[in-house]
């Protein structure tokens, strides 16, 4: 891997914790539908804790499992998988009920497993994230090619999609990231990464639209010292998925109902904010178009996206 990551939980792990209090299943009497599932099997890849704390993964999963039981009344398992491919494969075989995917993972998983269906999108302000490469206004670079030989930062936020976007831009120029840039830094948060560009510590950084808008509101004067030189098309956010052949409609509807209403309750708002999510969205009409575009814009993920 071409940049060093601090030991930290993966993005999908954070989504799993955000999911826990939100899968509130109404009683069967609420809508006249009786779900077939009495227990949920939720699959995810990535670690449940920092790599140095591998001994803590099992108790953290058990705590999460108990919490979901309390909130939904459903028995459940949080099942660690080796990678996103295994999550997709087990969903298709009915060995898992719900899977957690990064957006780019699902885009490619759906190519191999046509039975997979999106359940709900995990949204951070904007439904579809857009990635920007920004530099200081004084930087002579006018496009991505102009960054050759300069330094760049990829914030360590668990968004593997940032790294993949850089990889694809370099590939289009016939280069690999380590040789294209003079240095690739991994600051702990987006604000520090943008500040470094403003202050000339790093010459460019990657940031998604929501974070860039947040920086503009918080530091408008410093924001005016920035310029975007390239950006992606709208891309898929992290999402939950299921197999259309194995999860019954009643269970699916109740899961979706709980997710989509989460931002309306104080408890739901608190959990969403804690994990930097705004809400869960239903699957939009242009979903397939975004998937097709994403396969063209980003390389196929490796075994893991973290």
C-alpha positions in Angstrom: 0.0 0.0 0.0 1.4 3.3 -1.0 0.6 5.3 2.1 0.8 4.5 5.8 -2.4 4.3 7.7 -2.7 4.8 11.5 -4.2 1.8 13.3 -7.9 2.6 13.4 -11.3 0.9 12.8 -12.3 0.7 9.2 -15.1 2.8 7.7 -17.4 -0.2 7.5 -16.9 -0.8 11.2 -18.1 2.7 12.0 -21.1 2.1 9.8 -21.8 -1.1 11.6 -21.9 0.8 14.9 -24.1 3.5 13.4 -26.4 0.8 12.1 -26.8 -0.9 15.5 -29.4 1.4 17.1 -31.1 2.2 13.8 -32.4 -1.2 12.8 -35.5 -0.8 14.8 -38.0 -3.4 13.7 -41.7 -2.4 14.4 -43.9 -5.1 15.9 -45.7 -7.3 13.4 -49.0 -5.6 14.4 -47.6 -2.2 13.3 -48.1 -2.9 9.6 -49.6 -6.3 9.3 -46.4 -7.9 8.0 -44.8 -10.9 9.7 -41.0 -11.1 8.9 -39.7 -14.6 8.4 -36.4 -13.8 9.9 -36.1 -14.2 13.7 -32.4 -13.6 13.6 -30.2 -11.4 11.4 -26.8 -12.4 10.1 -24.9 -9.2 9.3 -21.7 -9.5 7.3 -18.9 -7.0 7.1 -15.3 -6.9 6.2 -12.6 -4.8 7.8 -11.5 -4.9 11.5 -13.6 -4.2 14.5 -10.8 -2.4 16.2 -7.2 -1.1 15.7 -4.8 -3.7 14.3 -2.7 -3.6 17.5 -5.8 -4.4 19.6 -6.9 -7.6 17.8 -7.8 -9.2 21.1 -10.6 -6.7 21.6 -12.4 -7.6 18.4 -14.6 -10.4 19.8 -15.8 -8.5 22.9 -16.6 -5.4 20.7 -18.7 -7.6 18.3 -20.5 -9.2 21.3 -21.3 -5.8 22.7 -22.7 -4.7 19.3 -24.7 -7.9 19.0 -26.3 -7.4 22.4 -27.1 -3.8 21.6 -28.9 -4.7 18.4 -30.8 -7.4 20.3 -32.0 -4.8 22.8 -33.0 -2.3 20.1 -34.7 -4.6 17.6 -35.8 -7.6 19.7 -34.1 -9.7 17.1 -31.3 -12.1 17.7 -28.3 -11.4 15.5 -24.8 -12.0 14.6 -22.2 -9.5 13.4 -20.0 -11.8 11.3 -16.6 -10.8 10.3 -15.6 -11.7 6.7 -12.2 -11.7 5.2 -13.1 -9.2 2.5 -16.1 -7.7 0.5 -16.0 -10.6 -2.0 -16.8 -13.1 0.7 -19.6 -10.8 2.0 -21.2 -10.8 -1.5 -20.7 -14.5 -2.0 -22.4 -15.4 1.3 -25.3 -13.0 0.7 -25.9 -14.7 -2.7 -25.8 -18.2 -1.0 -28.1 -17.1 1.8 -25.5 -17.5 4.4 -25.8 -13.8 5.4 -28.9 -11.6 5.5 -27.4 -8.1 5.2 -24.0 -6.9 4.1 -22.1 -3.7 4.6 -20.2 -2.4 1.6 -18.2 0.6 0.6 -19.8 2.1 -2.5 -17.1 1.0 -4.9 -17.2 -2.5 -3.5 -20.9 -2.9 -4.1 -20.5 -1.5 -7.7 -18.2 -4.4 -8.5 -19.8 -7.0 -6.3 -23.0 -6.5 -8.3 -21.2 -7.4 -11.5 -20.4 -10.9 -10.2 -23.6 -11.3 -8.1 -26.6 -10.1 -10.0 -28.9 -11.1 -7.2 -27.5 -8.4 -4.9 -29.8 -5.4 -4.2 -29.1 -2.2 -2.3 -31.1 -1.8 0.9 -30.3 1.8 1.9 -27.5 4.4 1.4 -25.5 5.8 4.3 -25.5 9.5 3.5 -23.1 12.2 4.7 -24.9 15.5 3.8 -25.0 14.7 0.1 -26.5 11.5 -1.3 -23.6 10.9 -3.7 -20.1 11.9 -2.6 -17.9 13.8 -5.1 -14.1 13.8 -4.6 -12.1 16.9 -5.2 -8.4 17.4 -5.5 -7.6 20.9 -4.2 -4.5 23.0 -4.2 -3.4 26.5 -3.0 -4.5 29.2 -5.5 -0.9 30.1 -5.9 -0.1 26.6 -7.3 0.6 26.7 -11.0 -1.1 23.3 -11.6 -4.2 23.5 -13.7 -5.1 19.8 -13.8 -4.0 16.5 -12.2 -1.1 16.1 -14.6 0.3 19.4 -13.3 0.7 17.9 -9.8 3.5 15.5 -11.0 6.5 15.9 -8.6 4.5 17.7 -6.0 3.3 16.4 -2.6 -0.3 15.3 -1.9 -2.2 14.1 1.2 -4.8 11.4 1.4 -6.6 12.0 4.8 -6.8 8.9 6.9 -10.6 9.0 7.3 -11.4 5.4 6.3 -12.6 6.5 2.8 -10.7 4.1 0.6 -12.4 5.7 -2.4 -10.0 8.7 -2.0 -7.0 6.4 -2.6 -8.7 4.7 -5.6 -9.5 8.0 -7.2 -5.8 9.0 -7.0 -4.8 5.6 -8.4 -7.1 6.0 -11.4 -5.9 9.5 -12.2 -2.3 8.3 -12.1 -3.1 5.3 -14.2 -4.5 7.5 -16.9 -1.2 9.3 -17.1 0.7 6.0 -17.2 2.1 6.5 -13.7 1.9 4.9 -10.3 1.2 7.2 -7.3 4.5 6.6 -5.4 6.5 7.7 -8.5 4.1 10.4 -9.6 4.2 12.4 -6.3 7.2 13.5 -4.4 5.4 12.6 -1.1 2.1 11.1 -0.1 1.0 12.1 3.4 -1.8 10.7 5.6 -3.0 13.3 8.0 -5.5 12.2 10.7 -8.4 14.4 9.6 -9.6 16.4 6.6 -9.4 19.8 8.2 -5.7 19.3 9.0 -5.1 18.2 5.4 -6.8 21.3 3.9 -5.0 23.6 6.4 -1.7 22.1 5.2 -2.5 23.0 1.6 -3.4 26.6 2.6 -0.2 26.9 4.7 2.0 25.4 2.0 3.0 22.3 4.0 1.5 20.0 1.4 0.8 21.0 -2.2 -2.5 19.2 -2.8 -5.1 17.1 -0.9 -8.1 15.0 -1.6 -11.4 15.8 0.0 -15.1 14.9 -0.5 -17.7 17.5 -1.2 -19.3 17.4 2.2 -16.0 18.0 4.0 -15.0 20.8 1.6 -18.3 22.6 2.2 -17.9 22.2 5.9 -14.4 23.8 5.7 -15.8 26.6 3.7 -18.4 27.4 6.4 -15.9 27.1 9.2 -13.0 28.9 7.6 -14.3 31.1 4.8 -11.1 33.2 4.6 -8.8 30.3 4.3 -11.2 28.5 1.9 -10.7 31.4 -0.6 -7.0 30.5 -0.8 -7.9 27.1 -2.3 -8.8 26.0 -5.9 -10.1 22.6 -7.1 -8.2 21.2 -10.1 -10.2 18.0 -10.7 -13.2 16.3 -9.3 -15.0 13.0 -9.7 -18.5 12.3 -10.9 -21.1 11.6 -8.2 -20.1 8.3 -6.6 -21.8 5.7 -4.4 -21.6 6.2 -0.6 -21.3 3.2 1.8 -24.5 1.1 1.7 -26.3 -1.9 3.1 -27.2 -4.7 0.7 -29.1 -8.0 0.6 -29.8 -10.9 -1.8 -33.1 -10.6 -3.6 -33.3 -14.3 -3.5 -32.9 -14.9 0.2 -34.2 -11.9 2.3 -38.0 -12.0 2.5 -39.9 -8.8 1.7 -41.4 -8.3 5.2 -38.1 -8.3 6.9 -36.6 -6.1 4.2 -39.4 -3.5 4.5 -39.0 -3.3 8.3 -35.3 -2.9 8.1 -35.6 -0.1 5.6 -38.4 1.6 7.6 -36.2 1.7 10.7 -33.2 3.0 8.7 -35.0 5.8 6.9 -36.7 7.1 10.0 -33.5 7.1 12.1 -32.7 10.8 11.7 -36.2 11.7 13.1 -35.4 10.5 16.6 -33.1 12.0 19.1 -31.3 8.7 19.6 -31.0 8.2 15.9 -29.6 11.7 15.3 -27.0 11.2 18.1 -25.8 7.9 16.6 -25.7 9.3 13.1 -23.8 12.3 14.1 -21.3 10.2 16.1 -20.4 8.3 13.0 -20.5 11.3 10.7 -23.6 10.3 8.9 -26.6 12.6 8.2 -29.3 10.0 7.3 -30.1 6.8 5.4 -31.6 7.3 2.0 -33.8 5.0 0.0 -32.4 3.6 -3.3 -32.8 6.4 -5.9 -34.0 6.0 -9.5 -30.5 6.8 -10.9 -28.7 4.2 -8.8 -27.8 1.9 -11.7 -26.5 4.8 -13.7 -24.2 5.8 -10.9 -23.0 2.2 -10.5 -22.1 1.9 -14.2 -20.3 5.3 -14.1 -18.4 4.3 -11.0 -17.0 1.1 -12.6 -15.5 3.3 -15.3 -14.1 5.9 -13.0 -12.5 3.8 -10.3 -10.4 0.6 -10.5 -11.8 -2.6 -9.2 -11.1 -2.8 -5.4 -8.6 -5.4 -4.1 -9.4 -7.9 -1.5 -10.1 -5.2 1.0 -10.9 -1.5 0.7 -9.3 -0.4 3.9 
